[in-house]
């Protein structure tokens, strides 16, 4: 009995040691491709639907990473998205931290071992309700930062480039084209709410490519002008206003082609009909609150409800999955 228990213990220790050693090794060089074609994502040339949830490694104790990934898989997700907070990894200029809870390479290895793909939201600006949006506080030691942040000013771009080059050194090897789990890399975040400097975005793209982010989908996010429709419902005097902000995911491949346009002005007439029947659709709670204060007799739908009521119209865009048929 004691020999059996001892043998079992030895096997478990040896297995744990092998797993620990394997986690520190580079991933197997079994590369895949992740591209866009025909209005959809393609994994190795086959249609792929991203089912993703946010999991920010810096916010989760390292000991719980794998358990959280297992939960994500149990939910039916195939992808996790994570921000990369600059101030976590460069607490002082030129001082790097990729250990402990900041061990992003290990987080990526564990995701791969759990069979999850990763969307890397690399910044350099993150927002995410994180201190200074992820920027290191030491940037503010330079008085030029009052106007230089998120611009082409060398006062900002020089430290940003240094950081992104180091990030590439740490994690570029984990892109899907090199056998890793990273299918897409997001450059900047919510920049359309901040500015419209195309030269800044172009310069950032050049830095990302220089840093080695060439084997996954490199993208950014911009916001277009809101599409508005105001009128009264045909059958009542209830005022309605439809406010949809066109949200585009823009590929940073050569040409910068628009990958997906979530809202289309041509659908406003159809959506207006649904809003008349079911309530009012706003893209933001703030806008809805302001509108209702001016029109107390107007009705407001929650965004999720409005999507459901307008499902048939929005499906014309081809971005919502068709409901599964039941026998």
Backbone torsions as a table, in degrees:
resi	resn	phi	psi	omega
1	UNK	NA	-47.8	179.6
2	UNK	-63.5	-37.5	179.6
3	UNK	-65.0	-39.4	179.3
4	UNK	-64.0	-44.7	179.1
5	UNK	-63.6	-40.5	179.5
6	UNK	-65.3	-42.4	179.3
7	UNK	-62.3	-42.2	179.0
8	UNK	-62.7	-41.9	179.6
9	UNK	-63.3	-42.1	179.9
10	UNK	-63.0	-42.3	180.0
11	UNK	-62.4	-42.5	-178.9
12	UNK	-65.4	-41.8	179.2
13	UNK	-64.3	-42.5	179.9
14	UNK	-64.5	-40.8	178.9
15	UNK	-63.2	-44.9	179.4
16	UNK	-61.7	-40.2	179.5
17	UNK	-64.7	-40.4	179.0
18	UNK	-65.1	-41.5	178.8
19	UNK	-64.4	-41.1	179.0
20	UNK	-63.1	-41.8	179.2
21	UNK	-66.3	-40.7	-178.5
22	UNK	-64.2	-34.6	-177.5
23	UNK	-67.2	-20.5	-178.5
24	UNK	-93.6	-4.7	-179.0
25	UNK	-91.1	155.1	174.5
26	UNK	-61.3	155.4	178.9
27	UNK	-70.1	155.1	177.0
28	UNK	-61.6	141.0	-175.6
29	UNK	-80.8	58.3	175.8
30	UNK	-106.0	85.2	-172.7
31	UNK	-75.1	151.9	174.1
32	UNK	-127.1	171.6	175.6
33	UNK	-118.8	143.3	175.9
34	UNK	-133.5	112.6	-172.9
35	UNK	-136.7	-175.8	177.1
36	UNK	-125.7	135.0	178.4
37	UNK	-161.4	137.2	179.0
38	UNK	62.6	29.7	178.3
39	UNK	76.8	17.0	-179.7
40	UNK	-144.4	164.5	175.5
41	UNK	-80.4	143.6	-179.1
42	UNK	-126.1	124.0	175.3
43	UNK	-107.3	114.8	-174.1
44	UNK	52.8	39.0	176.6
45	UNK	81.4	-1.5	-178.8
46	UNK	-111.0	143.4	-179.3
47	UNK	-53.4	136.2	-176.9
48	UNK	-136.9	128.4	177.8
49	UNK	-101.9	120.8	178.8
50	UNK	-79.0	121.6	173.0
51	UNK	-115.6	97.5	-166.7
52	UNK	-120.6	150.4	172.3
53	UNK	-135.5	152.4	-179.7
54	UNK	-78.1	135.9	176.0
55	UNK	-148.3	98.5	-174.1
56	UNK	-92.4	109.6	-173.8
57	UNK	-56.8	-34.1	-178.1
58	UNK	-69.5	-16.6	-178.4
59	UNK	-98.8	-5.0	-175.2
60	UNK	-119.7	128.6	175.7
61	UNK	-54.1	135.0	-175.0
62	UNK	-53.0	-36.0	-178.3
63	UNK	-63.5	-18.5	-177.7
64	UNK	-101.9	-2.3	-176.3
65	UNK	-54.1	-52.1	-173.5
66	UNK	-66.0	-38.6	178.5
67	UNK	-62.4	-40.1	178.4
68	UNK	-66.5	-36.8	177.3
69	UNK	-65.0	-39.8	178.1
70	UNK	-63.3	-37.7	176.5
71	UNK	-64.6	-40.7	179.1
72	UNK	-60.6	-43.8	178.5
73	UNK	-64.2	-39.5	179.9
74	UNK	-64.1	-26.0	176.4
75	UNK	-76.4	-11.2	-178.2
76	UNK	97.6	10.2	179.4
77	UNK	-79.8	150.0	174.7
78	UNK	-117.0	-1.6	-175.1
79	UNK	-145.9	146.7	169.7
80	UNK	-124.2	146.4	178.3
81	UNK	-114.0	139.3	179.2
82	UNK	-139.3	139.7	169.5
83	UNK	-75.8	155.2	171.1
84	UNK	-117.3	109.6	-175.7
85	UNK	-88.6	115.0	-178.1
86	UNK	-55.3	-42.8	-174.5
87	UNK	-70.0	-15.9	174.4
88	UNK	-74.3	-36.7	-171.4
89	UNK	-96.2	-18.8	176.8
90	UNK	-132.8	72.3	-176.2
91	UNK	-64.2	-25.2	174.5
92	UNK	-134.8	153.1	-177.9
93	UNK	-54.7	121.4	177.7
94	UNK	76.8	3.8	177.4
95	UNK	-104.0	116.2	-171.2
96	UNK	-104.5	144.9	179.3
97	UNK	-134.8	108.3	173.7
98	UNK	-130.1	42.9	-179.3
99	UNK	-122.9	165.5	176.4
100	UNK	57.4	-128.4	-178.7
101	UNK	-71.9	-10.0	178.5
102	UNK	-99.8	13.4	-176.7
103	UNK	-81.5	74.7	-179.4
104	UNK	-59.1	-41.9	177.3
105	UNK	-56.3	-39.8	178.6
106	UNK	-67.2	-38.6	176.3
107	UNK	-58.3	-42.4	179.8
108	UNK	-68.9	-38.3	177.3
109	UNK	-63.2	-42.3	-179.3
110	UNK	-66.7	-37.1	176.8
111	UNK	-61.4	-43.5	179.2
112	UNK	-63.5	-42.3	179.6
113	UNK	-64.4	-28.9	178.7
114	UNK	-88.3	1.2	177.9
115	UNK	75.9	28.6	179.6
116	UNK	-110.2	139.1	171.5
117	UNK	-84.9	164.7	-175.7
118	UNK	-132.1	135.4	167.4
119	UNK	-103.8	115.3	-175.4
120	UNK	-94.4	113.0	-178.0
121	UNK	-95.4	88.7	-161.8
122	UNK	-87.8	-8.3	178.6
123	UNK	79.7	-145.0	18.5
124	UNK	-73.4	-19.3	174.7
125	UNK	-92.9	137.3	-177.9
126	UNK	-115.5	-39.4	-168.1
127	UNK	69.3	-109.6	173.3
128	UNK	59.9	21.4	-178.5
129	UNK	54.7	36.2	178.8
130	UNK	-109.6	151.6	-176.9
131	UNK	-50.5	123.9	177.7
132	UNK	55.7	28.3	178.7
133	UNK	61.5	18.6	-179.0
134	UNK	97.2	-11.0	177.0
135	UNK	-70.0	142.9	173.9
136	UNK	-68.1	139.0	-179.5
137	UNK	-62.4	-27.9	-176.7
138	UNK	-65.7	-15.2	174.6
139	UNK	-58.3	-33.0	-174.7
140	UNK	-73.1	-6.7	175.0
141	UNK	-65.5	-21.8	177.2
142	UNK	-92.4	115.2	-178.2
143	UNK	-60.2	-18.7	178.8
144	UNK	-67.1	-18.0	-176.0
145	UNK	-64.9	-15.9	178.6
146	UNK	-58.5	-31.5	178.8
147	UNK	-119.5	-11.7	-172.9
148	UNK	-86.0	-24.6	-176.2
149	UNK	-55.2	135.6	177.9
150	UNK	55.6	43.6	176.9
151	UNK	-142.4	175.9	-179.4
152	UNK	-80.4	2.0	179.1
153	UNK	-58.4	127.5	179.8
154	UNK	-56.1	-26.6	178.9
155	UNK	-58.4	-32.3	177.3
156	UNK	-96.5	-43.9	-172.5
157	UNK	-68.3	-30.3	179.7
158	UNK	-64.1	-52.9	176.5
159	UNK	-67.0	-32.3	178.5
160	UNK	-64.8	-41.7	178.7
161	UNK	-65.9	-41.3	178.0
162	UNK	-58.4	-42.9	179.7
163	UNK	-65.9	-47.0	-176.8
164	UNK	-67.2	-33.4	175.9
165	UNK	-64.7	-40.4	178.4
166	UNK	-68.6	-38.3	177.2
167	UNK	-60.0	-43.4	177.8
168	UNK	-61.9	-39.1	177.9
169	UNK	-59.4	-35.7	-177.7
170	UNK	-81.8	-38.4	-167.6
171	UNK	-128.2	-5.3	-179.0
172	UNK	-58.5	-29.3	-179.4
173	UNK	-66.4	-13.7	-177.2
174	UNK	-97.2	15.5	174.6
175	UNK	-73.8	155.0	-174.2
176	UNK	-61.6	-31.8	179.4
177	UNK	-71.0	-7.2	178.3
178	UNK	-120.1	18.5	177.3
179	UNK	90.7	9.5	-179.0
180	UNK	-100.2	-177.0	-176.1
181	UNK	-91.7	-10.1	-174.5
182	UNK	-75.4	112.1	179.0
183	UNK	-93.3	-23.6	-177.9
184	UNK	-151.5	148.2	179.3
185	UNK	-124.6	120.2	178.9
186	UNK	-91.2	128.8	178.3
187	UNK	-100.2	129.0	-176.0
188	UNK	62.0	-175.1	177.3
189	UNK	-160.1	128.1	176.9
190	UNK	54.8	33.5	-176.2
191	UNK	-64.9	-29.5	179.3
192	UNK	-61.5	-22.6	176.1
193	UNK	-82.5	-9.5	-174.0
194	UNK	-111.1	-45.6	-175.8
195	UNK	-160.8	-175.2	-178.5
196	UNK	-143.0	33.5	-177.7
197	UNK	-82.0	98.0	-178.0
198	UNK	-66.1	-28.9	178.4
199	UNK	-68.1	-35.8	175.9
200	UNK	-62.8	-46.9	179.7
201	UNK	-64.5	-40.0	178.9
202	UNK	-63.3	-42.0	179.4
203	UNK	-64.3	-43.0	177.6
204	UNK	-59.9	-42.5	179.0
205	UNK	-58.9	-43.0	179.5
206	UNK	-61.4	-38.7	179.7
207	UNK	-67.4	-43.4	179.6
208	UNK	-60.4	-43.0	179.0
209	UNK	-65.7	-41.3	178.3
210	UNK	-63.0	-33.0	179.9
211	UNK	-76.9	-5.2	175.7
212	UNK	103.3	7.1	179.8
213	UNK	-85.0	73.7	-174.8
214	UNK	-122.1	-2.2	-173.4
215	UNK	-121.8	26.9	172.2
216	UNK	-147.6	168.0	-179.9
217	UNK	-72.0	118.7	178.1
218	UNK	-97.1	125.6	-174.5
219	UNK	-146.1	166.9	172.7
220	UNK	-140.5	179.1	-174.7
221	UNK	-130.5	129.6	177.9
222	UNK	-128.4	161.4	177.6
223	UNK	-118.3	135.5	177.1
224	UNK	-92.6	-178.3	177.6
225	UNK	-72.4	140.7	-179.5
226	UNK	-60.8	142.3	173.5
227	UNK	-94.7	123.4	-173.0
228	UNK	-118.0	147.5	172.8
229	UNK	-146.6	122.1	179.9
230	UNK	-125.9	134.0	177.8
231	UNK	-171.5	-173.2	172.3
232	UNK	-108.6	150.8	175.8
233	UNK	-64.1	141.9	-177.1
234	UNK	-59.2	-33.9	-174.0
235	UNK	-96.6	-10.9	-179.7
236	UNK	-137.9	174.8	176.8
237	UNK	-96.6	10.6	-177.7
238	UNK	-65.5	123.2	178.1
239	UNK	-73.0	142.0	176.8
240	UNK	-130.8	152.2	176.3
241	UNK	-145.1	124.6	178.2
242	UNK	-107.0	124.3	-178.7
243	UNK	-127.6	105.7	-179.4
244	UNK	-118.5	124.0	176.9
245	UNK	-91.7	115.4	179.4
246	UNK	-64.8	121.0	-177.9
247	UNK	-111.9	119.8	-175.0
248	UNK	-116.1	136.8	168.6
249	UNK	-96.3	120.8	-174.0
250	UNK	-109.7	121.1	175.9
251	UNK	-70.4	140.2	177.0
252	UNK	-98.5	18.2	170.4
253	UNK	-66.8	163.7	-179.4
254	UNK	-50.9	129.4	-178.7
255	UNK	101.5	-22.9	177.8
256	UNK	57.5	45.5	-175.7
257	UNK	-67.2	144.4	175.5
258	UNK	-73.4	125.3	-177.8
259	UNK	-84.0	-49.7	-179.0
260	UNK	-146.5	138.4	176.5
261	UNK	-114.5	111.6	-170.4
262	UNK	-75.4	-28.3	178.5
263	UNK	-129.0	144.9	-176.2
264	UNK	-128.6	133.5	-178.5
265	UNK	-59.2	-29.6	-177.7
266	UNK	-65.5	-16.5	-179.7
267	UNK	-89.1	-4.7	-174.0
268	UNK	-60.2	-38.0	-178.9
269	UNK	-62.5	-45.1	179.9
270	UNK	-66.2	-42.2	-179.5
271	UNK	-67.7	-33.7	177.9
272	UNK	-58.5	-40.3	179.6
273	UNK	-61.9	-44.8	179.7
274	UNK	-65.3	-39.1	179.6
275	UNK	-63.9	-39.2	177.5
276	UNK	-59.5	-38.5	-177.2
277	UNK	-77.3	-32.8	-166.7
278	UNK	-122.3	-12.5	-178.5
279	UNK	139.4	-160.2	-175.2
280	UNK	-114.2	139.5	-176.2
281	UNK	-112.2	118.6	174.1
282	UNK	-119.1	150.6	176.7
283	UNK	-80.4	-20.0	-178.3
284	UNK	-139.5	146.9	179.6
285	UNK	-65.2	-34.6	-178.9
286	UNK	-63.3	-45.3	179.9
287	UNK	-64.1	-38.9	179.9
288	UNK	-63.8	-43.3	-179.1
289	UNK	-62.1	-43.1	-179.9
290	UNK	-64.6	-40.5	-177.9
291	UNK	-67.1	-43.4	-178.1
292	UNK	-64.4	-34.5	179.0
293	UNK	-63.3	-27.9	178.6
294	UNK	-89.8	-22.3	-177.7
295	UNK	-131.7	76.8	-175.6
296	UNK	-62.8	-18.4	178.9
297	UNK	-90.4	-2.5	179.4
298	UNK	-80.1	151.1	179.3
299	UNK	-105.2	147.0	-178.0
300	UNK	-125.8	133.7	175.1
301	UNK	-101.2	145.2	169.3
302	UNK	-64.2	149.7	-177.1
303	UNK	-56.4	-43.5	-178.4
304	UNK	-62.0	-41.7	179.0
305	UNK	-65.5	-39.1	-179.8
306	UNK	-64.6	-38.7	176.3
307	UNK	-60.5	-42.0	-177.7
308	UNK	-65.8	-43.4	-178.9
309	UNK	-67.2	-30.2	-178.0
310	UNK	-100.6	15.1	-174.2
311	UNK	-53.3	-47.0	-175.8
312	UNK	-62.5	-35.7	179.1
313	UNK	-71.7	-46.0	-175.9
314	UNK	-68.9	-28.3	179.4
315	UNK	-63.2	-19.7	177.1
316	UNK	-61.3	-23.0	177.8
317	UNK	-76.2	-17.5	177.2
318	UNK	79.9	14.1	-177.4
319	UNK	-105.5	-13.1	175.4
320	UNK	-91.5	136.7	178.5
321	UNK	-68.4	144.0	176.2
322	UNK	-71.3	141.0	178.8
323	UNK	-63.9	143.2	179.7
324	UNK	-67.1	139.7	178.1
325	UNK	-83.1	142.1	177.9
326	UNK	-113.2	144.7	-179.9
327	UNK	-84.3	NA	NA
